[in-house]
Structure formats: structure tokens, C-alpha cells
Amino acid sequence: MQPIMMAIDQYGHTYHGLTHPRKDLCERLGVSHVEKTYVDSSTGPKHIGYTIGGLWLTVYQVTEWIGGQL
């Protein structure tokens, strides 16, 4: 089963149900050009999302949470 992803832009808008984040976001936003967004980490640059037009989108994997403590 392929993981389900979601994205949040810098304005707090959410994009749910992404199975192929880049492709799905391009279709929803009506664009064809995407740049990857990276952050520096202790192990080197890490891909965290995309820049599409004027939007900075961070992508997250959605997982089920079954009660208990965080």
C-alpha cells in the first residue's frame, strides 16, 4: 500500500490525499513547473517539499494514530 501524503503551504492551506505529491499538486494547482525545497540537517540537505509558483509547500506522510500518549 502506497503511503498517503498531505501538504501545507505557508498560508496554512492544506492539500490532502496525495499519493504522488509532485504530480497531484501540479494537477490541483494547474502548473507544470516545480522546484524541490530543502532544509539543512546534520546529515546534509533533506528534501521536505516543493516550491510551486509563490507557494512553499511542506509535504507530510499521514499515519494512523491509535490513542495513547504522544
GUFI-388240 format. One record per atom (N, C-alpha, C): residue number from 1; residue in three letters; x, y, z; atom name. Coordinates in nm, 4 decimals. Layout:
GUFI-388240
   seq   type         px         py         pz   atom
   NUM    ALA          X          Y          Z     CA
...
//
This chain:
GUFI-388240
   seq   type         px         py         pz   atom
     1    MET     0.0846    -0.1190     0.0000      N
     1    MET     0.0000     0.0000     0.0000     CA
     1    MET     0.0879     0.1236     0.0000      C
     2    GLN     0.0608     0.2139    -0.0912      N
     2    GLN     0.1390     0.3362    -0.1030     CA
     2    GLN     0.0969     0.4352     0.0065      C
     3    PRO     0.1939     0.5025     0.0709      N
     3    PRO     0.1585     0.5962     0.1770     CA
     3    PRO     0.0795     0.7152     0.1233      C
     4    ILE    -0.0109     0.7642     0.2052      N
     4    ILE    -0.0881     0.8835     0.1716     CA
     4    ILE    -0.0142     1.0032     0.2305      C
     5    MET    -0.0032     1.1092     0.1506      N
     5    MET     0.0681     1.2286     0.1930     CA
     5    MET    -0.0291     1.3465     0.1976      C
     6    MET     0.0151     1.4524     0.2628      N
     6    MET    -0.0576     1.5787     0.2617     CA
     6    MET     0.0453     1.6902     0.2554      C
     7    ALA     0.0028     1.8072     0.2129      N
     7    ALA     0.0923     1.9219     0.2058     CA
     7    ALA     0.0247     2.0409     0.2723      C
     8    ILE     0.1076     2.1280     0.3300      N
     8    ILE     0.0592     2.2522     0.3910     CA
     8    ILE     0.1444     2.3655     0.3351      C
     9    ASP     0.0788     2.4713     0.2841      N
     9    ASP     0.1548     2.5844     0.2325     CA
     9    ASP     0.1800     2.6872     0.3423      C
    10    GLN     0.2527     2.7936     0.3091      N
    10    GLN     0.2917     2.8913     0.4103     CA
    10    GLN     0.1734     2.9706     0.4642      C
    11    TYR     0.0579     2.9609     0.3995      N
    11    TYR    -0.0620     3.0304     0.4467     CA
    11    TYR    -0.1538     2.9397     0.5282      C
    12    GLY    -0.1143     2.8127     0.5425      N
    12    GLY    -0.1940     2.7193     0.6208     CA
    12    GLY    -0.2963     2.6410     0.5408      C
    13    HIS    -0.2997     2.6596     0.4090      N
    13    HIS    -0.3917     2.5817     0.3257     CA
    13    HIS    -0.3404     2.4379     0.3172      C
    14    THR    -0.4316     2.3433     0.3239      N
    14    THR    -0.3928     2.2020     0.3232     CA
    14    THR    -0.4372     2.1339     0.1945      C
    15    TYR    -0.3595     2.0355     0.1549      N
    15    TYR    -0.3849     1.9568     0.0345     CA
    15    TYR    -0.3760     1.8103     0.0771      C
    16    HIS    -0.4899     1.7448     0.0842      N
    16    HIS    -0.4981     1.6090     0.1381     CA
    16    HIS    -0.5049     1.5040     0.0279      C
    17    GLY    -0.4761     1.3787     0.0655      N
    17    GLY    -0.4935     1.2648    -0.0240     CA
    17    GLY    -0.3946     1.2593    -0.1387      C
    18    LEU    -0.2708     1.2988    -0.1144      N
    18    LEU    -0.1694     1.2971    -0.2193     CA
    18    LEU    -0.1013     1.1601    -0.2220      C
    19    THR    -0.1128     1.0888    -0.3313      N
    19    THR    -0.0422     0.9613    -0.3433     CA
    19    THR     0.0892     0.9800    -0.4177      C
    20    HIS     0.0940     1.0753    -0.5102      N
    20    HIS     0.2152     1.1157    -0.5811     CA
    20    HIS     0.2227     1.2676    -0.5640      C
    21    PRO     0.2846     1.3160    -0.4547      N
    21    PRO     0.2765     1.4577    -0.4187     CA
    21    PRO     0.3062     1.5562    -0.5313      C
    22    ARG     0.4167     1.5384    -0.6029      N
    22    ARG     0.4516     1.6345    -0.7075     CA
    22    ARG     0.3444     1.6379    -0.8164      C
    23    LYS     0.3080     1.5211    -0.8669      N
    23    LYS     0.2088     1.5113    -0.9740     CA
    23    LYS     0.0728     1.5642    -0.9275      C
    24    ASP     0.0295     1.5220    -0.8095      N
    24    ASP    -0.1025     1.5625    -0.7587     CA
    24    ASP    -0.1095     1.7134    -0.7348      C
    25    LEU    -0.0032     1.7721    -0.6785      N
    25    LEU    -0.0029     1.9166    -0.6539     CA
    25    LEU    -0.0028     1.9942    -0.7848      C
    26    CYS     0.0726     1.9483    -0.8839      N
    26    CYS     0.0727     2.0144    -1.0152     CA
    26    CYS    -0.0672     2.0160    -1.0751      C
    27    GLU    -0.1363     1.9025    -1.0686      N
    27    GLU    -0.2720     1.8938    -1.1233     CA
    27    GLU    -0.3677     1.9859    -1.0489      C
    28    ARG    -0.3608     1.9858    -0.9159      N
    28    ARG    -0.4540     2.0677    -0.8364     CA
    28    ARG    -0.4291     2.2167    -0.8527      C
    29    LEU    -0.3023     2.2550    -0.8713      N
    29    LEU    -0.2680     2.3965    -0.8812     CA
    29    LEU    -0.2576     2.4442    -1.0256      C
    30    GLY    -0.2707     2.3533    -1.1214      N
    30    GLY    -0.2698     2.3897    -1.2624     CA
    30    GLY    -0.1350     2.4399    -1.3120      C
    31    VAL    -0.0276     2.3777    -1.2670      N
    31    VAL     0.1069     2.4176    -1.3091     CA
    31    VAL     0.1842     2.2954    -1.3583      C
    32    SER     0.2974     2.3217    -1.4252      N
    32    SER     0.3801     2.2111    -1.4710     CA
    32    SER     0.5225     2.2195    -1.4165      C
    33    HIS     0.5618     2.3352    -1.3616      N
    33    HIS     0.6984     2.3511    -1.3105     CA
    33    HIS     0.6995     2.3508    -1.1581      C
    34    VAL     0.7882     2.2680    -1.1012      N
    34    VAL     0.8001     2.2536    -0.9566     CA
    34    VAL     0.9477     2.2529    -0.9198      C
    35    GLU     0.9819     2.3179    -0.8102      N
    35    GLU     1.1179     2.3089    -0.7579     CA
    35    GLU     1.1125     2.2416    -0.6219      C
    36    LYS     1.2117     2.1596    -0.5928      N
    36    LYS     1.2180     2.0936    -0.4627     CA
    36    LYS     1.2646     2.1923    -0.3568      C
    37    THR     1.2128     2.1759    -0.2351      N
    37    THR     1.2526     2.2572    -0.1212     CA
    37    THR     1.3357     2.1702    -0.0273      C
    38    TYR     1.4476     2.2242     0.0181      N
    38    TYR     1.5390     2.1509     0.1057     CA
    38    TYR     1.5622     2.2275     0.2346      C
    39    VAL     1.5969     2.1562     0.3408      N
    39    VAL     1.6457     2.2164     0.4651     CA
    39    VAL     1.7794     2.1513     0.4972      C
    40    ASP     1.8631     2.2255     0.5674      N
    40    ASP     1.9907     2.1698     0.6111     CA
    40    ASP     1.9687     2.0867     0.7361      C
    41    SER     2.0306     1.9703     0.7407      N
    41    SER     2.0238     1.8856     0.8595     CA
    41    SER     2.1650     1.8399     0.8922      C
    42    SER     2.1802     1.7716     1.0017      N
    42    SER     2.3128     1.7256     1.0431     CA
    42    SER     2.3710     1.6240     0.9447      C
    43    THR     2.2856     1.5594     0.8659      N
    43    THR     2.3328     1.4609     0.7672     CA
    43    THR     2.3365     1.5178     0.6261      C
    44    GLY     2.3152     1.6474     0.6129      N
    44    GLY     2.3161     1.7116     0.4818     CA
    44    GLY     2.1780     1.7596     0.4429      C
    45    PRO     2.1651     1.8176     0.3228      N
    45    PRO     2.0345     1.8695     0.2792     CA
    45    PRO     1.9286     1.7592     0.2759      C
    46    LYS     1.8063     1.7955     0.3165      N
    46    LYS     1.6955     1.6998     0.3214     CA
    46    LYS     1.5766     1.7587     0.2461      C
    47    HIS     1.5209     1.6813     0.1514      N
    47    HIS     1.4051     1.7251     0.0726     CA
    47    HIS     1.2803     1.7205     0.1608      C
    48    ILE     1.2108     1.8351     0.1740      N
    48    ILE     1.0933     1.8399     0.2613     CA
    48    ILE     0.9649     1.8798     0.1893      C
    49    GLY     0.9762     1.9277     0.0668      N
    49    GLY     0.8554     1.9724    -0.0011     CA
    49    GLY     0.8869     2.0347    -0.1354      C
    50    TYR     0.7971     2.1257    -0.1782      N
    50    TYR     0.8082     2.1844    -0.3105     CA
    50    TYR     0.7786     2.3335    -0.3062      C
    51    THR     0.8366     2.4064    -0.4020      N
    51    THR     0.8009     2.5453    -0.4273     CA
    51    THR     0.7295     2.5464    -0.5617      C
    52    ILE     0.6048     2.5921    -0.5586      N
    52    ILE     0.5230     2.5949    -0.6795     CA
    52    ILE     0.4679     2.7366    -0.6924      C
    53    GLY     0.5126     2.8088    -0.7956      N
    53    GLY     0.4726     2.9485    -0.8094     CA
    53    GLY     0.5182     3.0237    -0.6861      C
    54    GLY     0.4271     3.0910    -0.6198      N
    54    GLY     0.4593     3.1640    -0.4976     CA
    54    GLY     0.4319     3.0848    -0.3707      C
    55    LEU     0.4018     2.9557    -0.3844      N
    55    LEU     0.3690     2.8744    -0.2670     CA
    55    LEU     0.4863     2.7878    -0.2245      C
    56    TRP     0.5100     2.7829    -0.0949      N
    56    TRP     0.6077     2.6914    -0.0353     CA
    56    TRP     0.5270     2.5826     0.0336      C
    57    LEU     0.5371     2.4608    -0.0147      N
    57    LEU     0.4567     2.3508     0.0380     CA
    57    LEU     0.5459     2.2493     0.1070      C
    58    THR     0.5128     2.2192     0.2324      N
    58    THR     0.5822     2.1149     0.3064     CA
    58    THR     0.4959     1.9905     0.3009      C
    59    VAL     0.5575     1.8765     0.2681      N
    59    VAL     0.4838     1.7515     0.2497     CA
    59    VAL     0.5054     1.6613     0.3707      C
    60    TYR     0.3977     1.6000     0.4176      N
    60    TYR     0.3994     1.5110     0.5332     CA
    60    TYR     0.3368     1.3775     0.4959      C
    61    GLN     0.3859     1.2701     0.5553      N
    61    GLN     0.3219     1.1397     0.5392     CA
    61    GLN     0.2150     1.1271     0.6473      C
    62    VAL     0.0959     1.0866     0.6084      N
    62    VAL    -0.0161     1.0703     0.7015     CA
    62    VAL    -0.0115     0.9293     0.7584      C
    63    THR    -0.0130     0.9190     0.8908      N
    63    THR    -0.0169     0.7879     0.9563     CA
    63    THR    -0.1323     0.7842     1.0549      C
    64    GLU    -0.1821     0.6663     1.0787      N
    64    GLU    -0.2928     0.6484     1.1723     CA
    64    GLU    -0.2404     0.6578     1.3151      C
    65    TRP    -0.3146     0.7272     1.3985      N
    65    TRP    -0.2802     0.7386     1.5391     CA
    65    TRP    -0.3888     0.6675     1.6175      C
    66    ILE    -0.3489     0.5689     1.6972      N
    66    ILE    -0.4459     0.4896     1.7730     CA
    66    ILE    -0.4295     0.5194     1.9207      C
    67    GLY    -0.4926     0.6275     1.9650      N
    67    GLY    -0.4929     0.6633     2.1065     CA
    67    GLY    -0.3571     0.6619     2.1736      C
    68    GLY    -0.3587     0.6683     2.3053      N
    68    GLY    -0.2349     0.6654     2.3814     CA
    68    GLY    -0.1705     0.8018     2.3901      C
    69    GLN    -0.0503     0.8005     2.4425      N
    69    GLN     0.0214     0.9263     2.4604     CA
    69    GLN     0.1097     0.9540     2.3413      C
    70    LEU     0.1377     1.0815     2.3210      N
    70    LEU     0.2268     1.1205     2.2114     CA
    70    LEU     0.3705     1.1146     2.2552      C
//
